[in-house]
Structures are given as structure tokens and as C-alpha cells.
Amino acid sequence: MDLTVLFKLTYGLYVVGAFDGTRPVGCTINTCFQVTSENPTVAISLNKQNYTLEAIRKHNRFSLSIIAEESDTMVIGKFGFFSSRDTDKYADFGYTPCNGAPLVNGTFAGRLILDAINYVDCGTHVLVVAKVLDTVPGTGTPMTYDYYHRVVKGRAPKTAPTYAGD
Ligand SMILES: Cc1cc2nc3c(=O)[nH]c(=O)nc-3n(C[C@H](O)[C@H](O)[C@H](O)COP(=O)(O)O)c2cc1C
């Protein structure tokens, strides 16, 4: 099977944010898609090792910030290559609480406030299906995963569902 065909699938880039009870935590993801439009829901894929998944499971509430080409690219690395288990990822950027979820400060194409309504076990990852509770409009051009690789020259860690080696 030619697995490189999977490279032709397209994605955006997002920061997921949640409170773990005491602290704001979160991670970078490229996997998010809208599932339904009436009573809108989206789905994201989170690695079982990610602390963010543990935090979301506690309260179900989380945020999704849609990364723009104009966003600070440092956010992608800080949220994507460190774990909230031992790092305060918000220290450099600050955050604004919104409906029980942290929004990392900065320029983003838009934000979603979400409630997880279903967790689907997919082996190494869990598909989190979530209801859209509220939206916050933003500015800028949504960054695609392709733009991240080609223009930002970014990488993805092994925990990303689309990891294909360095
Ligand atoms: C570009 C990029 C895309 C990523 N996509 C995902 C993803 O879709 N799902 C996922 O679980 N992790 C993804 N990751 C990896 C997580 O962001 C990373 O494992 C993070 O350290 C988890 O932090 P946490 O332990 O605080 O949750 C991605 C990372 C990068 C840099």
C-alpha cells in the first residue's frame, strides 16, 4: 500500500484549550472537521498520551482557536512540542477565559467553544466529537497544514495522527 497517498489529505491548524481543574492546558492539532451543520458539531483526533485529552475528559468543555497565517508561529511549537503536564504553555502568550475554556491570546482566524459529546476509541487516538456552543469571529487567513510545511517549514511530532517521520 502506498501510504504517501495519505499526504494528499488536507488539513488546517488549531490550538485546543481546556482547564484541567486548576490550570489552562492545551495542544496544537491539525485534525478538525465539521461533522454536522444543524446543531453544529465538529470532531478532533487526540493522542491518548496527550494531557489535553485527559483535561477535556474531566469537564468536556474546550476551545478551538483557528490558527491564521498571521498568527504568532511560536504558538504552534509551544503547544505542539511540549506537554502541559510539565509546561505552562500560556506563560508566553497569556489567555482569556471564555465560557469555561481558555483562549490563548493573539491573532486567530476564529474561535469555537465546544462541549465534547462523544469519545470514539481509535487505538492510539481518540476521536472527540463536540457540540459547538459558541463562536468568536477573528481575523486573518486560516493556515493550512500544507502552508505550515511549505512556508513555515514546520514539523509534526510522533503524537500527531498524520506523523510520517522527520
Ligand atoms: C503541526 C502539529 C500538528 C499536530 N496535530 C495533532 C493532532 O491532530 N492530534 C494530536 O493528538 N496531537 C497533535 N499534535 C501533537 C500535540 O500537539 C503534542 O503531542 C502536544 O505536546 C500535546 O500536549 P499535551 O500533552 O499538553 O496535550 C500536533 C503537533 C503539531 C506541531
The ligand as an ORCA input file, in Angstrom:
! r2SCAN-3c Opt
* xyz 0 1
  C       1.683     20.718     13.461
  C       1.231     19.812     14.575
  C       0.067     19.077     14.442
  C      -0.365     18.228     15.477
  N      -1.544     17.554     15.345
  C      -2.003     16.786     16.375
  C      -3.290     16.177     16.304
  O      -4.054     16.365     15.359
  N      -3.659     15.396     17.362
  C      -2.857     15.175     18.442
  O      -3.251     14.448     19.364
  N      -1.642     15.777     18.533
  C      -1.219     16.577     17.539
  N      -0.007     17.214     17.642
  C       0.854     16.889     18.783
  C       0.464     17.576     20.105
  O       0.306     18.975     19.927
  C       1.593     17.301     21.121
  O       1.641     15.908     21.371
  C       1.498     18.081     22.406
  O       2.767     18.042     23.035
  C       0.466     17.535     23.379
  O       0.480     18.359     24.527
  P      -0.304     17.988     25.867
  O       0.370     16.789     26.500
  O      -0.168     19.219     26.723
  O      -1.721     17.684     25.491
  C       0.412     18.095     16.652
  C       1.586     18.865     16.794
  C       1.989     19.718     15.770
  C       3.251     20.530     15.938
*
